[in-house]
Amino acid sequence: MARKSAAQSTAGSAPEESNFSGSGATPEVKPLRVIKKYPNRRLYDTTTSTYVTLTEIKKLVMENQTFIVKDAKSGDDLTRSILLQIILEEESAGAPMFTEAVLGNIIRFYGHAMQGHMGAYLESNLQSLMLMQSKMGHQSQNIMSQMQDQMQKQTAQFLSAFGLKP
């Protein structure tokens, strides 16, 4: 089975890869959004005909929008580079997600016989984590709903014990 690069999966080259939610449901195929990077480092969204920032591209990622970033002159795919730049900014901005030990271990896999498997391993584990997070989110909503129902029942019982109507 051929492994797809992060740029291909971000660009939504396969329908199952255009869904970042990890819900397992059949994803909706979204049109490919093209963002051009010009020599002056500005990013131009051809869909909205506006210049965008890395923050706006991060928002597209968060919203599971499919896009590709291309060099305006050469047409080269720069999506991975832009995504790595967003990660670098996030890591520098606040509480980093990756420790130095983790980053060192990732670097050590480059050129190693297992390099090709490391990306697939990380991707699989992240998808599993996102699925678990999604399920927990649904469960917490159900738990809150059940707690609210139970509280309403107990309040009604409490009020009726004193002869009051709820």
Backbone as a ProteinNet text record, in pm:
[ID]
protein_1_A
[PRIMARY]
MARKSAAQSTAGSAPEESNFSGSGATPEVKPLRVIKKYPNRRLYDTTTSTYVTLTEIKKLVMENQTFIVKDAKSGDDLTRSILLQIILEEESAGAPMFTEAVLGNIIRFYGHAMQGHMGAYLESNLQSLMLMQSKMGHQSQNIMSQMQDQMQKQTAQFLSAFGLKP
[TERTIARY]
84.9	0	88.6	69.9	152.1	108.2	204.9	176.6	174.2	75.5	62.2	131.9	187.5	255.1	151.2	198.7	108.9	49.2	125.6	73.4	-40	-24.6	-131.5	-254.3	-235.4	-352	-418.5	-340.1	-398.8	-473.8	-419.1	-481.6	-607	-634.9	-757.7	-753.6	-639.1	-628.2	-714.5	-743.6	-832.3	-944.5	-1067.6	-1179.3	-1162.9	-1110.6	-1101	-996.7	-910.3	-808.3	-847.3	-958.8	-999.3	-1074.5	-1096.2	-1169.9	-1073.4	-1041.4	-949.1	-1017.2	-1149.3	-1219.9	-1196.9	-1159.6	-1135	-1261.5	-1376.5	-1502.6	-1533.6	-1465.6	-1490.1	-1607.5	-1685.6	-1797.5	-1743.7	-1822.6	-1780.7	-1768.7	-1649.5	-1631.5	-1695.3	-1726.4	-1780.8	-1662	-1664.8	-1555.8	-1570.5	-1466.9	-1469.9	-1382.3	-1415.6	-1332	-1194.3	-1095	-957.7	-935.7	-888.4	-861.2	-713.8	-682.8	-545.2	-498.1	-385.4	-323.1	-186.7	-159.7	-32.8	60.7	185.8	287.4	376.1	382.3	460.1	600.9	693.2	832.3	845.4	752.3	757.8	703.6	683.3	635	486.7	415.7	272.1	197.1	90	6.6	-125.8	-165	-285.3	-383.2	-500.8	-606.6	-685.2	-673.4	-740.1	-891.5	-939.1	-1083.7	-1150.5	-1088.1	-1147.6	-1088	-985	-914.6	-861.4	-803.4	-746.6	-613.5	-531.9	-409.1	-445.3	-377.8	-405.9	-276.6	-294.2	-181.3	-171.9	-64.3	-51.2	-163.3	-205.7	-315.8	-443	-467.4	-586.7	-573.2	-451.1	-430.7	-449.4	-403.6	-426.4	-576.8	-652	-797.8	-857.5	-805.5	-851.8	-825.5	-708.1	-674.5	-772.1	-796.9	-886.4	-1029.4	-1067.9	-1201.9	-1208.3	-1099	-1090.5	-1110.2	-1070.5	-1077.7	-964.2	-991.2	-887.1	-821.1	-689	-617.4	-479.7	-419.7	-282.7	-216.5	-90.7	-14.3	87.2	82.7	173.4	259.9	382.5	470.3	412.7	393.8	329.9	411.2	544.8	628.6	644.5	690.1	725.2	609.4	509.5	398.9	429.2	547.5	585.3	487.5	463.2	375.4	451.1	404.2	467.2	383.6	281.4	187.4	258.3	342.9	413	497	564.9	649.1	566.5	450.8	363.4	308.2	268.3	217.3	325.7	448	559.1	585.7	570.1	588.3	483.1	359.5	252.6	285.3	331.7	369	482	582.2	693.5	644.5	554.6	499.6	421.9	343.9	267.3	360.2	465.8	562.2	635.3	659.1	732.1	642.3	512.2	420	385.2	371.8	324	377.3	285.8	323	347.1	472.7	501.9	442.8	406.7	351.7	464.3	574	684.6	798.6	846.1	964	1087.1	1199	1323.2	1358.6	1326.4	1355.1	1273.8	1147	1061.9	1114.1	1146.5	1198	1329.1	1415.3	1541.3	1517.2	1422.2	1390.6	1333.4	1251.2	1196.5	1310.8	1400.9	1514.7	1598.2	1616	1696.9	1636.5	1507.4	1443.9	1473.3	1512.9	1546.9	1672.4	1663.6	1775.9	1783.2	1699.4	1694.9	1609	1632.8	1555.6	1406.1	1371.5	1229.9	1165.3	1237.2	1184.2	1048.7	1035.3	910	793.1	822.6	715.9	680.1	773.1	750.1	633.8	628.4	519.7	384.2	377.2	250.7	212.3	312.2	287.8	231.6	295.7	248.1	108.6	86.8	-43.7	-153.7	-126.5	-223.3	-255.6	-153.5	-176.4	-250.4	-221.6	-294.5	-441.4	-467.2	-606.3	-679.2	-612.7	-673.3	-702.2	-607.7	-626.9	-744.1	-754.4	-864.4	-998.8	-1001.8	-1124.6	-1165.9	-1068.4	-1097	-1146	-1082.3	-1123.2	-1265.8	-1298.9	-1433	-1536.3	-1504	-1596.9	-1615.2	-1505.4	-1514.5	-1598.3	-1586.9	-1667.3	-1814.9	-1850	-1990.3	-2037.1	-1952.3	-1988.4	-2008.3	-1921.2	-1935.2	-2064.6	-2104.6	-2231.9	-2347	-2338.8	-2442.9	-2447.1	-2330.3	-2323.8	-2384.6	-2351.2	-2407.7	-2559	-2606.7	-2750.5	-2818.3	-2758.2	-2814.1	-2813.3	-2703.6	-2695.2	-2802.9	-2824.1	-2924.4	-3063.8	-3093	-3221.9	-3240.1	-3134.3	-3141.3	-3163.8	-3096.9	-3113.9	-3256.3	-3314.2	-3451.6	-3548.6	-3526.7	-3611.5	-3599.9	-3479	-3458.2	-3519.1	-3507.9	-3568.3	-3720	-3776.8	-3922.7	-3964.9	-3889.5	-3921.1	-3909.4	-3806.3	-3784.2	-3899.6	-3938.3	-4048.7	-4180.3	-4205.4	-4331.7	-4335.9	-4221.1	-4217.3	-4267.2	-4249.2	-4296.6	-4430.3	-4489.6	-4621.1	-4617.6	-4503.3	-4492.2	-4489.6	-4538.2	-4535.1	-4405.6	-4342.5	-4218.2	-4242.3
-118.2	0	123.5	212.3	332.7	434.3	495.5	596.6	732.8	814.6	946.8	1047.6	1149.2	1253.6	1341.1	1416.9	1508.2	1610.4	1653.1	1751.1	1691.2	1565.6	1502.2	1484.8	1447.4	1426.5	1559.5	1668.1	1798.9	1847.6	1816.4	1863.1	1785.1	1678.5	1604.2	1521.1	1460.9	1384.6	1259.4	1210	1094.9	1134	1096.6	1140.4	1104.9	985.5	949.2	1031.1	1096.5	1175.5	1322	1362	1501.1	1529.5	1427.9	1444.2	1434.4	1547.6	1547.3	1506.5	1500.5	1476.6	1337.4	1243.6	1108.6	1038.5	1085.9	1030.2	894.4	858.5	729.9	734.9	844.1	856.8	890.4	864.7	896.8	1047.9	1097.4	1241.4	1304	1429.3	1507.3	1555.2	1534.1	1576.9	1726.8	1800.6	1946.2	1989.3	2101.2	2148.1	2187.7	2168.9	2200.6	2351.3	2406	2549.3	2569.1	2660.8	2685	2817.4	2810.9	2929.5	2942.6	3059.3	3082.1	3161.9	3118.1	3191.2	3266.6	3396.7	3482	3504	3548.5	3569.1	3663.3	3756.5	3849.4	3783.6	3652.9	3570.2	3587.9	3661.9	3678.7	3558.5	3525.9	3411.5	3464.2	3416.1	3464.6	3349.4	3364	3263.7	3289.3	3197.2	3216.7	3199.5	3135.8	3117.9	3247.5	3317.1	3441.2	3565.3	3546.9	3657.8	3759	3706.8	3792.3	3734.2	3821.8	3775.7	3719.8	3612.7	3548.4	3536.6	3515.9	3498.7	3352.3	3319.1	3182.9	3152.1	3253	3234.8	3193.7	3253.8	3219.2	3079.4	3042.2	2906.8	2805.7	2840.5	2753.4	2734.3	2841.9	2833.6	2736.5	2737.4	2642.8	2499.5	2476.4	2342.4	2303.3	2394.5	2366.7	2338	2397	2377.1	2261.3	2184.5	2070.7	2110.4	2230.9	2274.8	2208.1	2167.5	2109.5	2221.1	2221.6	2325.8	2275.9	2350.5	2326.2	2462.4	2470.2	2594.2	2569.9	2655.4	2641.6	2765.4	2742.9	2854	2922	3051.5	3124.5	3117.3	3112.2	3108	2966.7	2876.4	2742.2	2643.6	2671.8	2578.4	2465.4	2467.9	2364.1	2361.8	2243	2225.6	2263.6	2366.8	2416.6	2388.5	2304.7	2281.1	2232.3	2130.9	2076.3	2183.4	2263.4	2369.5	2469.1	2506.6	2601.6	2538.6	2412.7	2344.7	2334.4	2303.6	2298.2	2436.3	2540.1	2676.8	2709.9	2666.1	2688.2	2614.3	2489.8	2412.1	2482.9	2532	2602.4	2724.6	2801.5	2918.7	2878.3	2770.7	2723.4	2675.9	2606.1	2555.4	2670.5	2779.3	2893.2	2985.3	2980.5	3077.7	3054.1	2931.9	2910.1	2780.4	2698.5	2568.9	2472.3	2433.8	2344.4	2205.5	2143	2008.4	1904.9	1937.8	1844.1	1881.6	1783.9	1807.3	1797.7	1842.7	1832	1686.4	1599	1456.7	1399.4	1438.1	1389.5	1441	1569.5	1626.6	1559.1	1533.3	1463.6	1325.1	1253.7	1119	1121.8	1219	1231.5	1255.7	1345.9	1375.5	1249.7	1170.4	1048.4	948.3	955.7	862.9	898.7	1024	1061.8	986.3	920	841.5	701.9	672.7	540.2	448.1	318	221.2	228.7	274.9	282.3	417.1	506.2	640.2	633.9	547.8	537	491.4	416.6	365.3	462.5	549.5	642.8	736.7	793.2	883.9	815.2	693.4	617.9	584.8	552.6	520.5	642.2	757.5	879.6	917.7	907.8	942.5	851.7	723	626.8	655.7	683.9	711.7	843	943	1069.2	1051.9	972.5	946.8	872.8	776.1	703.5	797.2	885.1	980.7	1073.9	1120.2	1209.3	1137.2	1010.3	931.9	915.5	885.3	868.8	1001	1111	1242.6	1274.1	1239.6	1263	1182.1	1055.2	970.8	1023.8	1067.6	1121.6	1247.3	1328.4	1449.7	1417.8	1315.9	1275.7	1216.7	1138.1	1078.3	1185.6	1285.9	1390.8	1468.5	1487.6	1554.2	1468.7	1337	1246.8	1245.9	1244.7	1244.1	1372.3	1485.7	1613	1614.8	1562.6	1557.3	1467.5	1352.6	1261	1324.2	1394.3	1460.7	1567.5	1643.1	1748.2	1687.7	1578.9	1511.1	1461.5	1401.7	1349	1461	1573.7	1687.5	1741.4	1745.4	1792.6	1698.7	1567.5	1469.5	1483.4	1498.2	1510.7	1640.3	1747.7	1874.6	1860.2	1794.2	1772.8	1688.4	1582.8	1498.7	1578.4	1661.2	1742.6	1840	1907.5	2003.3	1934.6	1819.8	1748.6	1694.7	1666.7	1621.4	1730.7	1856.2	1967.7	2021.3	1947.6	1986.6	2102.7	2126.9	2233.6	2173.5	2250.3	2201.8	2248.7	2158.7	2196.5	2291.2
0	0	0	-91.8	-103	0.2	65.4	165.3	98	132.1	73.4	161.8	102.5	179.1	248.1	346.6	418.3	323.4	224.8	129.5	49	10.6	-66.1	20.4	147.7	231	263.4	279.8	305	182.7	66.5	-56.1	-88.3	-13.5	-34.7	-160.2	-192.6	-315.9	-312.8	-196.2	-183.8	-88.9	-120.3	-37.5	109.9	141.6	281	354.2	281.8	346.2	358.6	302.6	311.2	440.3	521.4	644.5	761.4	827.9	939.5	1068.7	1071.4	1196.8	1251	1166.9	1213.8	1259.7	1216.3	1263.2	1203.7	1096.1	1033.4	936.9	939.7	847.8	709.4	608	472.8	461.4	429.6	425.4	303.1	318.2	208.3	125.1	-4.9	-90.3	-112.6	-73	-83	-199.4	-263.7	-374.9	-324.4	-408.6	-372.9	-380.3	-271.3	-263.1	-295.7	-385.3	-425.7	-366.5	-296.8	-240.4	-307	-361.6	-430.3	-339.7	-337.5	-261	-359.4	-340	-428.5	-373	-458.6	-414.8	-294.7	-279.6	-166	-38.1	-41.1	70.6	100.7	19.5	42.1	-11.8	55.4	18.9	-34.5	-152.2	-218.6	-235.2	-176.4	-186.1	-314.7	-410.1	-539.2	-528.9	-423.8	-407.1	-364.4	-268.8	-217.5	-282.4	-365.7	-431.5	-329.9	-221.5	-117.7	-70.7	-15.6	48.1	185.5	225.2	353	433.7	562.7	654	695	763.8	816.7	915.9	989.7	1084.7	1011.7	896.8	818.7	757.4	720.2	668.5	781.3	901.3	1017.1	1039.1	1022	1037.1	934.4	810.8	708.7	753.2	811.6	862.2	972.5	1064.4	1177.8	1130.6	1018.6	963.6	864.2	854.1	761.6	615.4	580	441.2	363.3	243	159.2	80	78.8	6.6	-32.3	-122.6	-163.8	-178.3	-135.8	-150.7	-261.1	-362.6	-477.1	-491.4	-534.6	-567.8	-692.2	-687.2	-797.3	-925.8	-915.3	-1035.4	-1089.3	-1005.5	-1053.1	-1048.6	-966.9	-951.6	-854.7	-790	-693.7	-577.1	-523.9	-408.8	-281.9	-212.7	-90.9	33.5	20.5	130.3	256	240.9	358.6	426.2	348.3	402.6	483.9	431.7	501.4	629.6	622.9	743	850.1	808.7	903.5	963.5	883.4	932.6	1038.3	1016.8	1115.1	1244.1	1232.2	1351.2	1425.9	1353.4	1416.1	1492.9	1433.6	1502.3	1627.3	1617	1732.4	1844.3	1805.2	1903.4	1972.8	1901.4	1955.6	2037.5	2012.3	2069.5	2216.2	2257.9	2393.5	2449.1	2495.8	2550.8	2435.4	2413.6	2300.6	2320.1	2209.5	2211	2211.5	2143.6	2129.2	2222.5	2299.4	2381.3	2292.5	2343	2267.3	2240	2336.6	2318.1	2201.8	2192.7	2084	1950.1	1944	1819.5	1779.8	1877.4	1849.4	1793.7	1851.4	1802.8	1661.9	1632	1496.5	1398.2	1434	1346.1	1322.4	1426.3	1413.3	1314.6	1291.3	1197.2	1051.6	1025.6	888.1	845.9	731.8	681.7	740.2	836.9	899.6	814	823.7	745.2	775.1	894.3	933.7	900.6	833.1	803.7	734.4	636.4	562.4	647	752.3	838.6	950.4	985.2	1095.1	1065.3	945.1	909.1	916.8	862.8	866.6	1010.8	1092.6	1233.6	1306.5	1289.2	1354.3	1305.9	1175.2	1119.1	1174.6	1181.5	1234.3	1380.3	1459.2	1600.4	1621.7	1541.2	1552.7	1514.9	1411	1372.3	1483.6	1546.1	1657.6	1774.4	1803.8	1911.9	1883.1	1758.5	1721.2	1728.9	1689.4	1698.9	1844.8	1929.8	2071.8	2130.9	2092.3	2140.6	2095.8	1972.2	1919.9	1998	2022.4	2099.1	2240.3	2301.2	2437	2438.3	2333.4	2323.9	2317.9	2236.9	2228.2	2360.1	2425.2	2553.2	2659	2660.7	2761.9	2739.7	2612.4	2586.3	2637.3	2614.9	2663.2	2815.3	2877.6	3023.2	3078	3018	3064.1	3047.7	2937.2	2913.6	3016.9	3044.3	3144.3	3283.4	3315.2	3445.7	3457.9	3349.7	3351.8	3370.9	3298.4	3314.6	3458.1	3513.2	3648.8	3749.9	3729.3	3820	3812.8	3692.6	3679	3750.3	3738.3	3806.5	3957.7	4006.8	4150.5	4202.6	4124.5	4164.7	4171.1	4071.1	4070.2	4189.9	4222.3	4338.9	4468.7	4477.2	4595.6	4615.7	4506.6	4516	4547.2	4486.7	4514.1	4657.3	4715.3	4855.9	4948.5	4908.9	4989	4940.3	4847.1	4796.9	4699.7	4639.9	4542.2	4402.9	4307.4	4170.4	4104.1	4027.8	3959.6	3844.8
[MASK]
++++++++++++++++++++++++++++++++++++++++++++++++++++++++++++++++++++++++++++++++++++++++++++++++++++++++++++++++++++++++++++++++++++++++++++++++++++++++++++++++++++++

